[in-house]
Amino acid sequence: MNIAIIGLPLSGKTTVFNALTRGHSSSIGGGPSGELHVGVVKVPDPRLDALSEMYTPRKTVYAEVTYWDLPGDEKQGQLRGLGGRHRNTLQGADAFLLVVRAFTNSAVHHPFGDVDPGRDLAAMLDELMLADLEVLERAVERQEDAVKKSKPEERPTVVRHLDAVKKVKQELEAGVPLRSQELGAAEAEVAARYQLLTDKRVVVAFNTDESSPDIELDRLNLDPVVVRNMGQVSLSGRLEEDLGRMSEDEEDEFRKDLGLGDPATDRVIRASYETLGLVSFLTVGDDEVRAWSVPGGLGAQDAAGAVHSDFVRGFIRAEVIPFDDLVRCGGVPQCRKEGVLRSEGKTYKVKDGDVIEFLVNV
């Protein structure tokens, strides 16, 4: 899963990036002002730890989240590059982590003059919609020209494409992001060609002071249509960055002394999985114990493709054991004996925590 971190200047997005990646990152791109910072984080999963103890495999492979910290212009009071040089990068993300400033520090100037999380969040979401509107305005011009030049037998298809683009554009102008629009299958297919940014899932990270209470989206008086299905998490980027530099034992001790909960990394990952509707199934063996992240409700045949693309074509069946049953039984043989191992076909909907062996013909 790839998550792009964006935010208004001086919102602390790079601090949040450092906190989430615990300072382990690399830079891509030329020149200090144009570098894209990338950090890979393993997804904590106690189930994987338990299975590793059972199977003592040669390696244990956790699911991963890759965070991208896009360079920004700290002198401007707006997001930069969403419609330009960074658009291609943003299109490749699975979701956005929108960092919203909620901390009060007089030494750090706010581009708009004062701290107002609701206003800043609305401004960032507006920037995403404006970037999409620029794309669609050009698309309408091209499609209108294509209608004029099309042959009679081609015209109905071209007109339907134009109508779909106009419908999406009209909804965006009314303040409805693509992810909240109600489109038919053909219309959604047309919209997908343009890789619009408002189709991405969004997790809002409120960057607070160390002792501030959590901020709730539904208390910011924002349009419910705009913030529908958004994830949210509150964290102190500066504090989490400092804690991330400590050893694990030191961090645990400080968290207990300060009465803090789970690390920001864990909380953001949970919010991201919930927002994107992801689940993890597990595979086990002497060679490898591994977690695989897939969309919830994915069929077993398609889930097999996460392991290897050839498994989709050669899928025969999936042998499935719920994680709790496998641990309780102590192994697959006892699971078979107790009847908790099930043979499932290609339409079986994979559940979080399923331990699966795919039987394939390749």
C-alpha positions in Angstrom: 0.0 0.0 0.0 1.4 3.4 -1.0 0.3 6.5 0.9 1.1 10.0 -0.2 1.5 12.5 2.6 0.3 16.0 1.7 -0.6 19.1 3.7 -0.5 22.9 3.8 2.9 24.4 4.3 4.1 24.3 7.9 1.5 21.8 8.9 4.2 19.4 10.0 3.8 16.8 7.3 7.5 16.0 7.1 7.6 15.7 10.9 4.7 13.3 10.7 6.5 11.4 7.9 9.6 11.1 10.1 7.5 9.9 13.0 5.7 7.2 10.9 8.9 6.0 9.3 11.0 6.4 12.5 13.6 8.3 10.5 14.2 5.4 8.1 13.7 6.8 4.6 15.4 7.6 1.3 15.1 10.4 -1.2 14.2 10.2 -4.9 14.6 13.0 -7.3 17.1 15.7 -8.2 18.0 18.6 -6.1 17.1 19.4 -2.5 13.9 21.3 -3.5 12.6 18.5 -5.6 13.3 15.4 -3.5 10.6 12.9 -2.8 11.1 11.2 0.5 10.1 7.5 0.7 9.8 5.3 3.8 8.7 1.7 4.1 7.0 0.5 7.3 6.1 -3.0 8.3 2.5 -3.6 9.4 2.4 -4.9 13.0 0.5 -8.2 13.2 0.6 -10.2 16.4 -1.0 -13.1 14.5 2.1 -13.3 12.3 4.3 -13.3 15.3 2.3 -16.2 16.8 2.5 -18.3 13.6 6.2 -17.7 13.4 6.7 -19.2 16.8 4.6 -22.2 15.7 6.4 -22.8 12.4 9.9 -21.3 13.0 10.1 -20.5 9.3 13.3 -19.3 7.4 11.7 -15.9 7.1 8.7 -14.0 8.3 7.3 -11.4 5.9 5.0 -8.6 7.2 2.7 -6.6 5.0 4.2 -3.1 4.2 3.1 0.5 3.9 5.2 2.9 1.8 4.9 6.5 2.7 5.7 9.3 0.2 6.5 12.8 1.5 6.2 15.2 -1.4 8.3 18.3 -1.5 6.3 21.5 -0.9 6.7 25.2 -1.1 6.8 26.5 2.5 6.3 30.1 1.3 2.9 29.5 -0.2 -0.4 29.2 1.7 -1.7 26.5 -0.5 -0.8 23.0 -1.7 1.7 23.1 -4.6 2.1 20.8 -7.5 -1.2 18.8 -7.2 -2.1 19.8 -10.8 1.4 19.9 -12.1 4.7 18.2 -11.4 3.5 15.9 -8.6 0.3 14.8 -10.1 1.8 11.6 -11.6 3.1 10.7 -8.2 -0.2 11.3 -6.5 -2.0 9.3 -9.1 0.1 6.3 -8.1 -0.9 6.4 -4.4 -3.5 4.2 -3.0 -4.6 6.8 -0.5 -3.7 10.3 0.9 -2.7 11.1 4.4 -3.8 14.7 4.8 -1.8 16.4 7.6 -3.8 19.2 9.3 -2.1 21.6 11.7 -3.8 21.6 15.1 -0.7 22.5 17.2 -0.1 26.0 18.6 3.4 27.2 18.3 4.0 31.0 17.9 7.5 30.3 16.6 6.0 28.5 13.5 4.1 30.9 11.3 0.8 29.7 9.9 0.2 30.6 6.2 -3.4 31.7 7.0 -2.4 33.6 10.2 -4.1 31.4 12.8 -4.8 27.7 13.6 -8.1 26.5 12.3 -8.2 22.7 11.4 -11.6 22.8 9.8 -10.7 25.7 7.5 -7.3 24.1 6.6 -8.8 20.7 5.9 -11.5 22.3 3.6 -8.8 24.2 1.8 -6.8 21.0 1.1 -9.8 19.1 -0.1 -10.7 22.1 -2.4 -7.2 22.0 -3.9 -7.7 18.3 -4.8 -11.0 19.1 -6.5 -9.6 22.1 -8.3 -6.7 19.9 -9.6 -9.3 17.4 -11.0 -11.5 20.2 -12.5 -8.4 21.4 -14.5 -8.1 17.9 -15.9 -11.8 17.6 -16.7 -12.0 21.0 -18.3 -9.4 19.9 -20.8 -11.1 16.6 -21.2 -14.4 18.2 -22.1 -12.7 20.4 -24.7 -11.0 17.3 -26.3 -14.2 15.2 -26.3 -16.3 18.0 -27.8 -13.8 18.3 -30.6 -13.8 14.5 -30.9 -17.6 14.5 -31.3 -17.4 17.0 -34.1 -14.7 14.9 -35.9 -16.2 11.5 -35.3 -17.8 9.3 -37.9 -21.6 8.7 -37.6 -21.0 5.1 -36.4 -18.5 6.3 -33.8 -20.5 9.2 -32.5 -22.8 7.5 -29.9 -19.7 6.1 -28.1 -17.9 9.4 -28.1 -21.0 11.3 -26.9 -21.5 8.8 -24.0 -17.9 9.4 -23.0 -18.4 13.2 -23.1 -21.6 13.0 -21.1 -19.9 10.9 -18.4 -17.0 13.5 -18.2 -19.5 16.3 -18.0 -21.5 14.6 -15.2 -18.4 14.0 -13.1 -17.3 17.6 -13.7 -20.7 19.0 -12.7 -20.7 17.0 -9.5 -17.1 18.2 -8.7 -18.3 21.8 -9.3 -21.0 21.2 -6.8 -18.4 20.1 -4.2 -18.9 16.3 -4.5 -15.5 14.4 -4.8 -15.5 11.5 -7.2 -15.3 8.9 -4.4 -18.7 10.1 -3.2 -20.4 10.3 -6.6 -23.0 7.9 -7.7 -22.1 6.7 -11.1 -23.2 3.9 -13.4 -20.7 1.2 -14.3 -20.0 2.7 -17.8 -19.6 6.2 -16.3 -17.2 4.9 -13.6 -15.1 3.2 -16.2 -14.8 6.5 -18.1 -13.9 8.4 -14.9 -11.3 5.8 -14.0 -9.3 6.7 -17.2 -8.5 10.1 -15.8 -7.1 8.9 -12.5 -8.7 11.7 -10.6 -7.3 12.6 -7.2 -10.7 12.9 -5.5 -11.2 9.2 -6.2 -8.5 8.4 -3.7 -9.4 7.4 -0.1 -8.3 9.9 2.5 -7.1 9.6 6.1 -6.9 12.9 8.0 -4.0 13.2 10.5 -4.6 16.1 12.9 -1.1 17.2 14.1 -1.8 18.3 17.7 0.1 19.6 20.7 1.4 17.0 23.0 -1.4 17.1 25.6 -4.3 18.1 23.3 -7.4 16.0 23.1 -8.3 14.2 19.9 -10.0 16.2 17.2 -13.2 14.7 15.6 -14.1 15.3 12.0 -17.8 15.5 12.7 -17.2 18.5 15.0 -15.6 20.7 12.3 -18.8 21.7 10.6 -17.7 20.4 7.2 -20.0 19.2 4.4 -20.8 15.5 5.3 -20.7 14.6 1.6 -17.1 15.8 1.3 -15.8 14.0 4.4 -17.8 10.8 4.0 -15.8 7.6 4.5 -12.7 9.5 5.5 -10.4 8.0 8.2 -9.0 10.1 11.0 -6.3 10.0 13.6 -4.9 12.6 16.1 -1.2 12.6 16.9 1.6 14.9 18.1 4.0 14.7 15.2 6.9 16.3 17.1 6.5 14.1 20.2 6.1 10.9 18.0 9.2 11.9 16.0 11.2 12.2 19.3 9.9 8.9 20.6 10.8 7.2 17.4 14.5 8.0 17.9 14.6 6.1 21.1 15.2 2.4 21.6 12.1 0.2 22.0 12.5 -0.1 25.8 13.1 3.6 26.3 10.0 4.4 24.1 7.8 2.0 26.1 8.9 3.5 29.3 8.3 7.1 28.2 4.9 6.1 26.8 3.9 4.6 30.1 5.2 7.6 32.1 3.3 10.0 29.8 0.1 7.9 29.6 0.3 7.6 25.9 -1.3 4.9 23.8 0.0 3.0 20.8 2.6 4.6 18.5 1.4 6.9 15.8 2.7 4.4 13.2 0.3 1.7 14.5 -2.7 4.0 14.7 -2.2 5.5 11.2 -1.9 2.0 9.7 -5.1 0.8 11.5 -7.0 3.9 10.2 -5.6 3.4 6.7 -6.7 -0.3 6.6 -10.1 0.6 7.9 -10.5 3.5 5.4 -9.4 1.4 2.4 -11.4 -1.6 3.6 -8.3 -3.9 3.6 -8.0 -7.3 5.3 -5.0 -9.6 5.8 -4.9 -13.3 5.1 -1.9 -15.4 6.1 0.1 -18.2 4.6 2.3 -20.6 6.6 5.1 -23.1 6.0 8.6 -24.1 7.0 10.0 -21.7 4.4 7.9 -18.6 5.0 5.1 -17.2 7.2 3.6 -14.2 5.5 0.7 -11.7 5.6 -1.0 -10.5 2.5 -3.2 -7.4 2.4 -6.2 -7.5 0.0 -9.6 -5.6 -0.3 -12.2 -7.0 2.1 -14.7 -9.3 0.3 -12.2 -10.3 -2.4 -12.9 -13.7 -3.8 -10.5 -16.6 -3.1 -9.4 -16.9 -6.7 -8.5 -13.2 -7.0 -6.8 -13.3 -3.6 -4.6 -16.1 -4.9 -3.3 -13.6 -7.4 -1.7 -11.6 -4.6 0.6 -14.6 -4.0 1.4 -15.2 -7.7 -0.4 -14.0 -10.8 -0.4 -17.5 -12.2 -2.4 -18.7 -9.3 -5.5 -17.0 -10.7 -5.5 -19.0 -13.9 -4.6 -22.2 -12.2 -6.8 -21.9 -9.1 -8.4 -25.2 -8.0 -9.5 -24.4 -4.4 -8.5 -22.8 -1.2 -8.0 -24.6 2.1 -8.9 -22.2 4.8 -8.4 -22.2 8.6 -9.4 -19.3 10.9 -6.3 -18.1 12.7 -7.7 -18.7 16.2 -8.6 -22.3 15.3 -5.1 -23.0 13.9 -3.4 -21.7 17.1 -5.8 -23.6 19.3 -5.3 -26.9 17.4 -1.5 -26.4 17.2 -1.3 -27.4 13.5 -3.1 -28.3 10.3 -3.5 -32.1 11.1 -5.5 -31.4 14.2 -7.5 -28.8 12.3 -8.4 -31.5 9.7 -9.3 -33.9 12.5 -11.6 -31.3 14.2 -13.2 -30.2 10.9 -12.2 -26.6 11.1 -10.2 -26.7 7.9 -12.6 -25.9 5.0 -12.2 -26.3 1.3 -13.5 -23.2 -0.4 -14.1 -22.4 -4.1 -13.1 -19.4 -6.1 -16.1 -17.2 -5.0 -15.3 -17.6 -1.2 -14.9 -14.1 0.3 -11.6 -14.0 2.1 -11.8 -12.8 5.7 -9.3 -11.0 7.9 -7.1 -13.6 9.7 -7.8 -16.5 7.3 -4.9 -18.9 7.0 -5.0 -20.1 3.5 -3.2 -22.7 1.3 -4.1 -22.3 -2.4 -4.2 -25.5 -4.4 -3.4 -24.6 -8.0 -2.5 -26.2 -11.3 0.3 -24.2 -12.9 
